[in-house]
Structure formats: C-alpha cells, structure tokens
Amino acid sequence: MSVFAHNAGRPRNGVLSALSADAFAVIEQDLEPVDLPFRFRLQETNRLIKHVYFPESGLASVVAISGRDRRQAEVGMIGSEGLAGMAAILEAGRAPCEVFMQIEGKGHRIEVGKLGAAIDGNREVRRTLLQAVHVFQVQTRFNALANAQGKIEERLARWLLMAQDRVPAGTLEMTHECLALMLGVRRAGVTVAMNQLETRGLVEAARGAVTITDREGLEELANGLYGPPEAEFERLFVPTGLPH
C-alpha cells in the first residue's frame, strides 16, 4: 500500500493535491492530461524543458548521464507524489539528467511559461512547488547515503519499497538488468541480492517480475535507508486527518 496520499476530487498527484482550492484554480485550466507510456521522456539531457509533468500513476527514473563516456545511473525516482521538470521551477531551464518512464502511467503537464506565471503570481503555488523540489532533494541525498554505505541487498530492498509506494501493486515488472542499471551495480550482484531476499521470504522473483510478499521485512532489511524521505513528504504534503 502506498505511503502517498491524495486529496479527493483532484488529479491523483501529491503536489497538485496539496494545493488549496484557490491555488489549484490558478493552474487548473492550463493542466493538460497526458498518457505516459513506457520509456517516454519527461525530460531530456541538457535540453530546454518545455513542460513540467505531474504523474498520477506509473514510475519515472531520474538518470544522471556523464558527458564524454555516457556513464549513467539512477539518482532518483518520481511517481504520483512528485513532478518532473524541477530545473524549470528553479529557473535553470535545463539539467544534465534524463527523466523517463520506467513503468507506464498517466498524468498532467503544464507549459513552463504558464507555470512560471502562476509561480510569480501566487505565493502558495511557488511554496508548494519548491517544497516538492526539497522532498526530491532529500530522496537524492538518501540515494547517496545508500550508494556509499548500503549493502546491495539493503539498497535493493529500499528500491523495491520506493517503487511499490509509487506503483501500489504486489508485483513489479522489472528485469535484473534494469535493476542493475538503477542500482549502479553488476547484474550478478542483483541476482545474488534477489536470491537473498527470496530466501528470507521477502519477495518472489520470476522472469521480468518481482512480487513483494513481506513489506515489513523489506523495511527492516533496508536498515534505515528507507523512510526519512517518505516521512518528509508526509510532513509537508499530507494534511492531518487525510487517510493514507
């Protein structure tokens, strides 16, 4: 079950759902519903960002790509809790990262110019979007901590938990090759770690899919690497009393 909650009657996106009725009305007419198919790019490396995307379902990977030798690694993930196109919100225009759909979904988008006008004209819209950027930055900092200090099985447990938060299904369609890219490790390392999770009864792995069978066990295995970014989202974006 996802830790991310949404406000009834709004697009099922945590950022949009957190806006008051008056603030949401400022951008509502400029939001365009969009399909987000597998591998669809919400942001291209060092290309001018034209739209900011607010996913309602699916899972997007934020991948950093080095310039010369094209080394790459996932540095964050975005689902219905967040948004893509943060460089535009920070008035940077573009970023050396790619954002693409890892699991297909749906959402809304808005032209950068129209969103910029809303940010300039409404303090709540500005504050809420900046808080969303902050929450994502907390996630990336814990990614750095996990990559520097976490064992592969701890990092894999964390990644699966984060993915299930955004795709609240028991089974995630994900190959070992893809997980290896996302974690920045060799495929053999993912296979060994997945076998450990299966032995503990935390997951069931089949070809191209992983079924989470013991979420609490995964949280324990993540050893503190999962939880603080999610708590920060709830602190800022989940009003008291909203069911989640």
N, C-alpha and C positions, 0 to 999 in steps of 0.2 A: 504494500500500500504506500502511495506517495506521501512524503512529508510535506509536500507543497499544496497549499490550499488556494481556492479561488472564490471570488465573490459571485454569487448567483446573479444571472442576468447580464453578465459582462462576457467579453471574449475570455476564454479559459487560458489567460496568461497572467502570471502573478504580478507583473508590473502594471499592466492595464487595470487589473482588478483592484489594485491598491489605491488607485486614484479616486478622489471624491467624485460625486456626480457632476459637479460644476467643472472640475479639472478635466474629467474624461470628455465632457461635451466640447472642450476646446479642440480636441484632436479627432473626435469620433467620425466626423464627416470625411476626414482625409484618410482614414484607415481603409485599406484595400484587402479583401480576403484573398489568400493565395494558397495553392497547393505547394507542398514542399516534398518533391519526390526524392528518392534515394540518389545521393551524390549531387543534388542540387547545391550550387554555390550561393550562399548568402553574402559572402564577402570574398573578393579575390586579392591575392597578394599584391600590395603596393598599387592597387587600382583605386581610383576615386570611388568612394562609397556614395551610391545614389539613393539607396533605400535603407531604412532601419527596419528590421524584422522582429516581430513578436510571435514566436511559435506558440501554438496551443497544444500541439502533440508532436511526437517524434523526438529525435535526438540529433543534435548538431555537434560536431567536433571542431574545436578551435586548434589549428595546427600551425606551429611556427616553422618557417622554412628558411634555411640559411641561403645566402645569395649565390655563392660560387658553386658549391658542390651539391646543393639541393638536399642537404640533410634535413630531416623533418621529424617532429614529434608532437603529439597532442599535449597542449598546455592547459586545456580546459574543455568543459562541455556545457552546452546550453540546451535547455528544454523549455517547458511551459512556464518555468519560473523566471526566465530572463529575456534577453534581447540580443540581437546581433547587429553590429554596426556601431560599436561603442566609440571608435575613433571619431566618428562624425559628431557624436554627442559632446565629445571633448574638444571639438573644433580642430581636430588634427587632420581630417579629410580622408586619410588612408592609413593602412598599417601593414607591416611585413608579416601578416598572418593570413591564413585562409580559413574560412568557415564553411563547412559543407555538411549536408545531411547524412548522418550515419544510419539512421532509421527514419523512414519517410513519415511525414505528418502533414499538418495544416497549420495555418496561422494568418496573421495580418502583417501588412507592411505599410510604411508611410514614406513619402519623399522627404529627403533630408532637408530641403529648403522649407517645406511646410512644418516639419517638426522643429526646425530651428526657430521659426517664427513663434511657435507655441511655447518653446522654452524661454524665449525673450519676453513673451507677453504674460506668462503665468508662472508664478513662483513655485506653486505646488508641482506642476509638470516638471520643472527644472530640478527640484529637490528629489523627486521620486526617481527620475532617470539617473541622476548622479548616485543615488543610493544603490540602484541596480548595478551600476558600474563598480561601486565599492564592494558589493557582495561577490561579484565575479572576481575581483582582485583578491579577496580573501580566499576564494577557491584556488586561484592560481598559486598563492603563497603556500597553501597546504599541499598542492601538487609538488612544489619544490621540496617541501619537507619530506613528503613520501618518497620522492625520487632519490633524495640524498640519504635518508635514514631508514626507509622501509624495506623489508624483505619482499621478494617478488610476490609471495602468497598474500602478504598484507596489502600490497598495492592492488593486486587483483581483486581481493575482497572489497576494497574500497571502491574500485572502479565499477564493480557489479552492483554495489549498493547505490552508487550515484546514478547509474544507468536505469536501475529499476525505479528510482524516485521519479525519473522523467518519462519512463515508459512502464507504467504500473501494470505489468503483466508478469506472470510466473516465468515465462520463457523469453529469453532474449536471443534473437537471431544474430549470431556473431561467430566468425571463424577464429581459430587460433592465430592465423596470420594477421587478421585485423587487430586482435587483442595485443599481439606482439608490437605492432606499429603504435597502437595507442599508448602502451606502457613503455615503449622505447627499449624493448628487450628482444632477445632472440626467440624465435618460435619454440625452440626446445625448452626454454625457460618457462614459457607459458604452459606448455604441456605438462611439465613436472609440477608446477604450481596448481594447475587444474586437477591433476591426479590427487594431490594432497587435499584439496577441497572436497573432492568426491569421496575420498577415504574417510573423511570426517563427517560425511553425510550432509554437507552444506549445500551442494549442488549436484545436479545430474547433467553430464555433458554428452551431447550427441553430435553428429556431424553438422557443423554450422549452427549449433544452437546450445544454449546453456539455460537450464531450469534451476532457479533458486528454490531450495527446499527448506532452508533454515536461515531466515534473515537475521535473527538474533545471534546465531552462531557466527555469521559473517561479520556482524558489527563487533563482536568480541575479538575475532581474528584480526580485524583491521587495526586493533591495538591503538586507538586514539587518533588515527589518521582520518577517520570519518566522523563527522558530527559537528565540529565548530563552524564550518561554512554554512551548513544547513541550519544551525541554530541562529546564525547571524541573519539569514534570510527570514526566518520566522520572527525574529525580534523586530525587524524593520517592515515586513510586508504582510504579516498575518495579524489582523486585529484581534484583540481579546474577545473570546466567545465565538469566533468563526470556526466551524467544525473542520477538522483536518485529520 
